[in-house]
Amino acid sequence: MSRFFSPRFAALTPYTPGEQPRDKKYVKLNTNESPYDVPESVVRAAEAAARDFRLYPDPTCLALSKALGRAEGIDPDRVVWGNGSDELLNFAFMAYCDGNTPAVFPDITYGFYPVFAAVNRVPTRIIPLREDFSVDLATMMKTPGTVFLANPNAPTGIALSRDQVERLVQSDPDRMVVVDEAYVDFGAETSAPLTEKYKNLLVIRTFSKSRSMAGARIGYAIGDPELIQDLETLRYANNPYNLSRVAIAAGEAMLEEEKLMRERCAAVASTREETSRALADLGFVLTPSRSNFLFARHPALDGGKFYRDLKDRGILVRHFDLPRIKDYVRVTVGSPEDMETFVKSVRSILEDEK
């Protein structure tokens, strides 16, 4: 780091994204990307938009908001767009936390939350997950601060019901609750309808997983119009042109493919359950995932070594070297063929351990 770098960031530990090695071709099950490509209609829309690169994009993203309204019934004044959901999560930390209002989130959750807190110099209140990795809602309800919940949670894949989220939101109307629904389309229950009932709930979603558009960087937040205006103020203060013309056009086209998206999410969920059964038959312990990944450990395997053994066999998964979960790996649900290759390699590793 240079001598000009601000001392307030000297001790910052940045977020570590999933590795993207280029040394050889891998079965890539480490970053929760979709195994399905976008349809041709989305590619054509992106190509058409690229012809107007000389022009700035629409900062209001109005066409995208109208398309979302047709797809999900959300009014344009109840949505704000971000360069991926991460940008909007960062805005939520900026808007709803400060020296007097800490950020409250579980000890095992999306790794960007503590980074956002550190960057924005926000105090935190960390609530340990229960022994079974479920969220300790009772403790969260008693803890002052703005709550950030990934639902389903990452990396466990465990989901809260809408009723559980509503109880948390109801417990204190003066406390903000931010629900990060990056993985909700794979079998969990969205809390978006609650935003019409409660003014202290913000739901953040992404096109990266269920809509196969991780490379486009499109996220959106749903909430009361006053909350949306909060985030719009920060968006215009940072980068009003945060979505490119190509991203807006491609996103709009993808929102016209809702039926296909739902079918693909159902296919991923089916592959998830099939792989889960195969791993359970091999002696693995798994959390009840409602996401597009599995979180698993085997009593006979060290998590770090298991990750390395899979990588040696050309398969990438994610390993988190944290005390409570060091023996688990997170496995993205890929295509049926990818998962067959994965299970075959797992059997080989277990044979070698005998």
PLY file of the C-alpha trace (Angstrom):
ply
format ascii 1.0
element vertex 354
property float x
property float y
property float z
element edge 353
property int vertex1
property int vertex2
end_header
0.00 0.00 0.00
1.20 3.50 -0.81
2.12 6.19 1.69
-0.86 8.19 0.41
-3.45 5.59 1.39
-5.78 6.89 4.10
-4.94 5.44 7.53
-8.64 4.79 8.18
-8.50 1.97 5.60
-5.09 0.60 6.53
-6.52 -2.31 8.50
-9.37 -3.02 6.05
-9.77 -6.65 5.00
-11.54 -6.55 1.63
-14.09 -9.07 0.41
-12.57 -12.10 -1.30
-14.52 -13.13 -4.41
-14.60 -16.71 -5.60
-11.44 -17.66 -7.46
-11.40 -17.46 -11.26
-8.33 -19.54 -12.21
-7.22 -19.67 -15.85
-4.57 -22.38 -15.64
-6.94 -25.05 -17.01
-10.60 -25.77 -17.63
-12.56 -26.50 -14.42
-16.03 -27.66 -13.55
-16.82 -24.34 -11.89
-19.01 -24.84 -8.82
-17.61 -22.07 -6.61
-19.38 -18.78 -7.42
-23.10 -19.69 -7.60
-23.47 -18.77 -11.25
-26.29 -20.19 -13.32
-25.54 -23.25 -15.46
-27.84 -21.82 -18.16
-27.02 -19.16 -20.73
-29.35 -16.22 -21.33
-31.78 -16.67 -24.24
-30.99 -15.22 -27.67
-33.53 -12.42 -27.14
-31.28 -11.02 -24.39
-28.16 -11.27 -26.56
-29.91 -9.45 -29.42
-31.07 -6.67 -27.07
-27.55 -6.22 -25.72
-26.07 -6.10 -29.23
-28.59 -3.48 -30.31
-27.85 -1.31 -27.27
-24.11 -1.53 -27.94
-24.62 0.42 -31.18
-25.35 3.53 -29.07
-22.30 3.42 -26.81
-21.60 7.11 -27.50
-24.73 8.02 -25.50
-25.14 7.93 -21.73
-27.67 5.43 -20.38
-30.97 6.57 -18.87
-30.10 7.34 -15.22
-33.68 6.59 -14.15
-33.64 3.10 -15.73
-37.33 3.72 -16.47
-37.67 1.05 -19.17
-36.17 -1.49 -16.79
-38.54 -0.43 -14.00
-41.55 -0.78 -16.31
-40.39 -4.24 -17.39
-40.00 -5.24 -13.73
-43.52 -3.94 -13.13
-44.87 -6.19 -15.88
-42.93 -9.18 -14.57
-43.39 -8.79 -10.82
-46.07 -6.14 -10.34
-43.73 -3.66 -8.64
-44.46 0.06 -9.10
-41.51 2.06 -10.50
-41.52 4.38 -7.47
-40.88 1.35 -5.24
-37.66 0.22 -6.94
-34.10 1.50 -7.30
-31.43 -0.06 -9.52
-27.85 -0.87 -8.63
-24.64 -2.05 -10.24
-25.25 -5.49 -8.79
-27.00 -5.99 -5.46
-23.70 -5.26 -3.70
-23.88 -1.57 -4.61
-27.35 -1.31 -3.09
-26.28 -3.20 0.04
-23.45 -0.71 0.45
-25.92 2.17 0.05
-28.11 0.58 2.74
-25.15 0.49 5.15
-24.49 4.15 4.32
-28.14 5.18 4.68
-29.31 3.24 7.72
-26.26 2.80 9.94
-24.01 5.23 11.77
-22.17 5.62 15.05
-25.44 5.35 16.97
-27.10 2.71 14.79
-25.00 -0.43 14.40
-25.35 -3.05 11.69
-26.77 -6.33 13.02
-26.14 -9.59 11.16
-25.28 -13.25 11.83
-21.76 -14.50 12.47
-22.00 -16.80 9.44
-23.46 -14.96 6.46
-22.50 -13.09 3.29
-18.88 -12.04 3.69
-19.43 -8.55 2.30
-21.48 -7.36 5.30
-18.51 -6.87 7.65
-16.59 -5.23 4.79
-19.38 -2.72 4.13
-19.51 -2.00 7.85
-15.76 -1.42 8.00
-15.67 0.79 4.89
-18.51 2.94 6.24
-17.04 2.95 9.78
-20.20 1.42 11.18
-20.23 -0.51 14.48
-21.56 -4.06 14.29
-23.52 -6.43 16.50
-22.83 -10.01 15.45
-25.51 -12.58 16.34
-24.27 -16.21 16.29
-26.34 -18.65 14.31
-27.88 -21.46 16.32
-26.21 -24.85 16.51
-28.16 -25.98 13.43
-27.09 -22.82 11.55
-30.57 -21.30 11.68
-30.92 -17.57 12.37
-31.47 -16.63 16.02
-34.46 -14.36 15.41
-35.28 -13.92 19.11
-31.87 -12.41 19.81
-32.01 -10.27 16.69
-35.33 -8.82 17.79
-33.76 -7.72 21.08
-30.61 -6.24 19.51
-30.73 -2.52 18.58
-29.54 -1.60 15.11
-30.26 -2.11 11.43
-30.65 -5.79 10.61
-29.10 -7.28 7.48
-30.36 -10.75 6.59
-29.38 -12.87 3.61
-32.44 -15.03 2.96
-31.67 -17.75 2.05
-28.53 -17.29 4.05
-25.08 -17.68 2.55
-23.23 -19.98 2.71
-25.72 -22.23 4.55
-28.64 -21.95 2.11
-31.14 -22.01 5.01
-34.20 -19.81 4.49
-36.58 -18.00 6.81
-40.27 -18.01 5.94
-42.07 -14.79 5.08
-43.93 -15.05 8.39
-40.64 -15.17 10.29
-39.34 -12.11 8.45
-42.61 -10.31 9.16
-42.31 -11.02 12.89
-38.85 -9.47 12.86
-40.06 -6.40 10.94
-43.10 -6.03 13.22
-41.06 -6.35 16.40
-39.82 -2.74 16.12
-41.29 -0.37 13.52
-38.44 2.07 14.26
-35.74 -0.44 13.25
-34.73 -0.95 9.59
-34.58 -4.49 8.26
-32.71 -5.18 5.01
-33.36 -8.58 3.44
-30.86 -9.73 0.82
-32.69 -12.13 -1.50
-29.92 -13.08 -3.94
-30.99 -16.75 -3.86
-34.71 -16.55 -3.14
-35.93 -17.86 -6.51
-34.64 -21.38 -5.95
-37.21 -22.46 -3.39
-37.50 -19.80 -0.69
-40.28 -17.32 -0.02
-39.77 -13.68 -1.01
-40.53 -10.93 1.47
-41.13 -8.38 -1.30
-44.93 -8.25 -0.74
-44.30 -7.10 2.85
-42.69 -3.89 1.58
-46.17 -2.60 0.71
-47.22 -3.08 4.33
-44.15 -1.97 6.28
-42.10 1.19 5.89
-39.06 -0.28 7.66
-38.33 -3.13 5.24
-36.02 -3.07 2.23
-35.69 -6.14 -0.02
-32.64 -6.36 -2.28
-32.47 -8.73 -5.24
-30.18 -9.51 -8.18
-30.21 -10.75 -11.78
-26.95 -12.63 -11.16
-28.32 -16.00 -10.05
-31.82 -16.91 -11.18
-31.70 -14.71 -14.29
-28.28 -15.99 -15.47
-26.81 -12.46 -15.67
-23.91 -12.35 -13.18
-21.77 -10.64 -15.81
-24.28 -7.84 -16.40
-24.20 -6.54 -12.79
-27.89 -5.71 -12.28
-29.41 -5.44 -8.81
-32.56 -3.81 -7.50
-34.09 -2.85 -4.17
-37.80 -2.86 -3.36
-39.30 -0.76 -0.58
-41.48 2.11 0.48
-41.03 5.12 -1.86
-39.37 7.10 0.95
-36.74 4.36 1.38
-36.21 4.26 -2.37
-35.63 8.01 -2.36
-32.96 7.53 0.35
-31.05 5.16 -1.89
-31.63 7.27 -5.00
-30.03 10.20 -3.18
-26.93 8.13 -2.52
-26.95 6.68 -6.04
-27.03 10.15 -7.61
-24.33 11.27 -5.17
-22.07 8.40 -6.26
-22.84 7.45 -9.86
-26.20 8.20 -11.48
-25.16 6.24 -14.58
-24.51 3.08 -12.61
-26.10 0.72 -15.16
-24.82 0.69 -18.73
-27.03 0.91 -21.81
-26.24 -2.74 -22.53
-27.15 -3.87 -19.00
-30.45 -1.97 -19.08
-31.44 -3.36 -22.48
-30.40 -6.90 -21.62
-32.17 -6.74 -18.26
-35.35 -5.49 -19.88
-35.27 -8.37 -22.38
-34.61 -10.91 -19.63
-37.65 -9.69 -17.70
-39.75 -10.73 -20.70
-38.51 -14.30 -20.16
-40.08 -14.93 -16.75
-41.58 -18.29 -17.68
-38.20 -19.56 -18.85
-36.53 -18.20 -15.71
-39.01 -20.01 -13.44
-38.53 -23.25 -15.37
-34.77 -22.99 -15.03
-34.94 -22.25 -11.31
-37.12 -25.34 -10.87
-34.56 -27.37 -12.83
-31.73 -26.12 -10.60
-33.78 -26.97 -7.49
-34.42 -30.47 -8.85
-30.72 -30.99 -9.56
-29.93 -29.67 -6.07
-32.22 -32.22 -4.43
-30.87 -35.07 -6.56
-27.28 -34.15 -5.68
-28.18 -33.72 -2.03
-29.59 -37.26 -1.91
-26.47 -38.64 -3.59
-24.20 -36.90 -1.07
-26.33 -37.99 1.89
-26.05 -41.59 0.66
-22.26 -41.13 0.76
-22.40 -40.04 4.41
-22.41 -36.25 4.02
-24.17 -33.91 6.43
-26.01 -31.14 4.57
-28.01 -28.08 5.57
-31.57 -27.80 4.15
-30.61 -25.49 1.28
-33.22 -23.44 -0.56
-30.61 -21.78 -2.75
-28.66 -22.74 -5.87
-25.86 -24.28 -3.81
-25.27 -27.01 -1.25
-23.43 -26.68 2.05
-21.96 -30.01 3.06
-19.38 -31.80 5.17
-18.28 -35.40 5.61
-17.17 -36.80 8.99
-14.14 -38.41 7.37
-12.96 -35.37 5.41
-11.12 -32.19 6.35
-12.89 -29.33 4.56
-9.74 -27.64 3.31
-8.21 -30.86 2.03
-11.51 -31.85 0.41
-11.58 -28.53 -1.46
-7.98 -29.04 -2.64
-8.60 -32.66 -3.68
-11.56 -31.57 -5.77
-9.51 -28.79 -7.35
-6.80 -31.30 -8.24
-9.53 -33.24 -10.07
-10.63 -30.16 -11.99
-13.60 -29.17 -9.82
-13.85 -25.80 -8.05
-15.97 -25.42 -4.90
-15.82 -22.79 -2.14
-14.19 -23.36 1.25
-14.42 -20.87 4.13
-11.66 -21.16 6.70
-13.80 -20.09 9.67
-13.89 -22.12 12.90
-17.56 -23.12 12.86
-17.65 -24.07 9.17
-14.08 -25.08 8.32
-15.11 -28.65 7.50
-17.87 -27.59 5.11
-17.67 -26.77 1.43
-20.20 -24.77 -0.56
-21.04 -26.37 -3.88
-22.85 -24.45 -6.61
-25.55 -26.47 -8.34
-24.38 -26.72 -11.92
-25.83 -28.64 -14.83
-26.88 -32.27 -14.25
-23.72 -33.31 -16.10
-21.54 -31.09 -13.88
-23.09 -32.58 -10.75
-22.59 -36.14 -12.01
-18.91 -35.32 -12.51
-18.77 -33.78 -9.04
-20.37 -36.80 -7.31
-18.10 -39.17 -9.22
-15.05 -37.23 -8.00
-16.40 -37.24 -4.43
-16.69 -41.03 -4.56
-13.09 -41.23 -5.77
-11.88 -38.99 -2.92
-13.73 -41.07 -0.33
-12.19 -44.24 -1.77
-8.74 -42.71 -1.45
-9.42 -41.88 2.21
-10.11 -45.51 3.13
0 1
1 2
2 3
3 4
4 5
5 6
6 7
7 8
8 9
9 10
10 11
11 12
12 13
13 14
14 15
15 16
16 17
17 18
18 19
19 20
20 21
21 22
22 23
23 24
24 25
25 26
26 27
27 28
28 29
29 30
30 31
31 32
32 33
33 34
34 35
35 36
36 37
37 38
38 39
39 40
40 41
41 42
42 43
43 44
44 45
45 46
46 47
47 48
48 49
49 50
50 51
51 52
52 53
53 54
54 55
55 56
56 57
57 58
58 59
59 60
60 61
61 62
62 63
63 64
64 65
65 66
66 67
67 68
68 69
69 70
70 71
71 72
72 73
73 74
74 75
75 76
76 77
77 78
78 79
79 80
80 81
81 82
82 83
83 84
84 85
85 86
86 87
87 88
88 89
89 90
90 91
91 92
92 93
93 94
94 95
95 96
96 97
97 98
98 99
99 100
100 101
101 102
102 103
103 104
104 105
105 106
106 107
107 108
108 109
109 110
110 111
111 112
112 113
113 114
114 115
115 116
116 117
117 118
118 119
119 120
120 121
121 122
122 123
123 124
124 125
125 126
126 127
127 128
128 129
129 130
130 131
131 132
132 133
133 134
134 135
135 136
136 137
137 138
138 139
139 140
140 141
141 142
142 143
143 144
144 145
145 146
146 147
147 148
148 149
149 150
150 151
151 152
152 153
153 154
154 155
155 156
156 157
157 158
158 159
159 160
160 161
161 162
162 163
163 164
164 165
165 166
166 167
167 168
168 169
169 170
170 171
171 172
172 173
173 174
174 175
175 176
176 177
177 178
178 179
179 180
180 181
181 182
182 183
183 184
184 185
185 186
186 187
187 188
188 189
189 190
190 191
191 192
192 193
193 194
194 195
195 196
196 197
197 198
198 199
199 200
200 201
201 202
202 203
203 204
204 205
205 206
206 207
207 208
208 209
209 210
210 211
211 212
212 213
213 214
214 215
215 216
216 217
217 218
218 219
219 220
220 221
221 222
222 223
223 224
224 225
225 226
226 227
227 228
228 229
229 230
230 231
231 232
232 233
233 234
234 235
235 236
236 237
237 238
238 239
239 240
240 241
241 242
242 243
243 244
244 245
245 246
246 247
247 248
248 249
249 250
250 251
251 252
252 253
253 254
254 255
255 256
256 257
257 258
258 259
259 260
260 261
261 262
262 263
263 264
264 265
265 266
266 267
267 268
268 269
269 270
270 271
271 272
272 273
273 274
274 275
275 276
276 277
277 278
278 279
279 280
280 281
281 282
282 283
283 284
284 285
285 286
286 287
287 288
288 289
289 290
290 291
291 292
292 293
293 294
294 295
295 296
296 297
297 298
298 299
299 300
300 301
301 302
302 303
303 304
304 305
305 306
306 307
307 308
308 309
309 310
310 311
311 312
312 313
313 314
314 315
315 316
316 317
317 318
318 319
319 320
320 321
321 322
322 323
323 324
324 325
325 326
326 327
327 328
328 329
329 330
330 331
331 332
332 333
333 334
334 335
335 336
336 337
337 338
338 339
339 340
340 341
341 342
342 343
343 344
344 345
345 346
346 347
347 348
348 349
349 350
350 351
351 352
352 353
